[in-house]
Amino acid sequence: MYKKIKPYMGEYLSFTRRSAVSITIAVILSVVPYFLLFQLISPLLAGERLTLGYVSLRVGIIALCLVGNAVMYVHGLDLSHYSAYNTLKNLRTALQSRLEQQPLGVIRELGNGRIKKVFTDDIDTIELLLAHAIPEGIANLIIPAVVIIGMFFADWKLALLSLASLPLGLLAMGMMFRIG
């Protein structure tokens, strides 16, 4: 479906790409606080004492990450919606010019209700794909990679142990799909 809509995006394709980058940065910023919390909890579990500077630096970075996450996510959604609604405008304009070239008999045969449904309802459903599914989908594909890389930085043994469960999960999913 994306390939069919892409020609109507025109100059707004760059806004969609920028929104995907912005939302990806927001997602990365939402994961970083967990690793900083690990850095705070790990020494405590080992019986070590934390200094005020050590704790305040990490708490400050966590706060900056949370604010940065909100700013980048909203910015990304702003860009994606700008691109989506302008693409829908382009799509409606192209559809209108094609409709104007049709004979009046064909237009009457289609009926006002069907034409209205195509121009409003059917085209509006594309907004979900353009404004949310594409930029958020790309960002959500990157989350597991960021988490796995972060786990290796935190504790490589625990990361390997966590990845060991992946084949078991895939096996279970394969068995579920064979049953259904």
N, C-alpha and C positions, 0 to 999 in steps of 0.2 A: 504494500500500500504506500509505503514511504517513497518508493521510486516513482509512483504516479503523481504524488503531490510535489515532489522536489522541483519540477520545472516551474511551479507556481510560486515557489518561495523566493526566487530571484535574489535580490539584494538582502533579503531577510534571513537567508541561510546562515550568514555569518553571525547573526544574533543568536540563532539556535546553537551554533557551535560554541559561542562565548558563554551562553547560559549553561551548557553542559560542563564546561571548564569551571565556571563559578560554583555550580552545585557540587562538582567533584571536590573542589577545595573545601567547601562547607562540610562535606561528609568526612574528609580527612581531619578537619578541625574538630569534628564531633568525636572522633576516635582517640585523638591524642590525650585528652584528659584521663582516659582509663590507664594509659601507660604511666602518666604522671602519678596517678593514685597508687599504682603498683610500686613506683619508686618511693612513695611515702610509707606504704604498708610493709614492704619487704624488710627494711632495716628494723622496724619495730618487732616483726616476728623473729628476727635473729637476735633480739635482745639489745640492740644498739639504741643509743640516744640520738635524737634529732636536734639540730640547732634551729634557732628561730629563722635564720637566713635561708637554710635549706628548705624549710617548710614554706616560708613566705614566698620564695621564688617560684616554687611549684604551684602554690595556690594562685599566685598572680598570673602565671602562664595558663592555668586552667580557666581563670576568669576571661583572659584575653581570647582563648580558644572558643569559649562559649559565645562571647560577643561576636567574634569573627565568623563563627558558624552562622549565627542569625543574620548578620549583615550579608554574607556571601550567598546564603540560601535565598533570601528575599531578592537580592540583586539578580540572581540566576532566574528566579521565577518571573521577575519583571521583564528580563530580556526574552525569555521563552514565550511569555504571553504577548509581548509586543510583536515578536516574529509570527506567532500563531495567528493572531487576529489580522495582521496585514496579509498573511498568506491566504486566509479565508476570504478576505476582501478581493484579492487577486483571483482566487478561484471563482468567486461569485461573478466578478466582472467578465471573466472568460466564458463562464456558463451563460451569462446574459447575452454576450455577443453571438454565441452559437445559437441561442434561442431566437434571437432577432433574425437570423438567416433562415429559419424554418418557415415553411408555408403556414398560413393562418389555420388551415384545416388540421395540420399536425398539432398545433398548439391547442386548438379546441378539443381535439381528440384526447390529448393528455389531461386536460381539465385544470382548473385553478388550484384545486386541493393538492393534486400531485406535484404541480410546479412549485407551490408554496412549500410542500414537504421537502422537496429536493433542495430548494434555496435556503431554507432555514434549518429544519431538523437534521437532514442528512449531512449537510456541510458542518453544522455545529458539532456533530459527533467527532469530527476530525480534530477539533480543538484539544480534546483529551490526549490524543496521540502527540500532537505537536508541542503542546505546552507542558505536558507532564511526562508522558511515557518515554520520549526520546531523551531529554536531559536527565531526568531522575533515573531512568533505566541505565544509562551509561554510568552514572555515579554509583548506583547500587551494584553494578558489576565490579567496580573497583574496590568496594569495601572489603570483600574477603581477602584480596591481595594485600591491602594495607594492614589488615589485622594479622595475617599470617607473617608478614615481614616484621611487624612490631613484636609479635610473639617470639620470633627468633632473636630479636635484640634483647628482649626481657629475659628469656630462659629458653635456650635452644632445645634442652631435653624435654621440657614441657610442650614445646611447639611440635616436636617430632611425635610425642605421645598423642597430642591432639590430632595430628594429621593421620595417625594410625587408625583412627575411627572412621576416616573417610571411606576406605574400601568397604567396611562393614555397612555403612549407610547406603552406599551404592548397591551393594548386594541385596540389602533389605528392600530398597526401592525396586530393583529388578524383579524380585520375587513378588512384590505387590502387583506390578504391572502384568506379570504372567498370570496371576490368579484372576484378575479382572477381565 
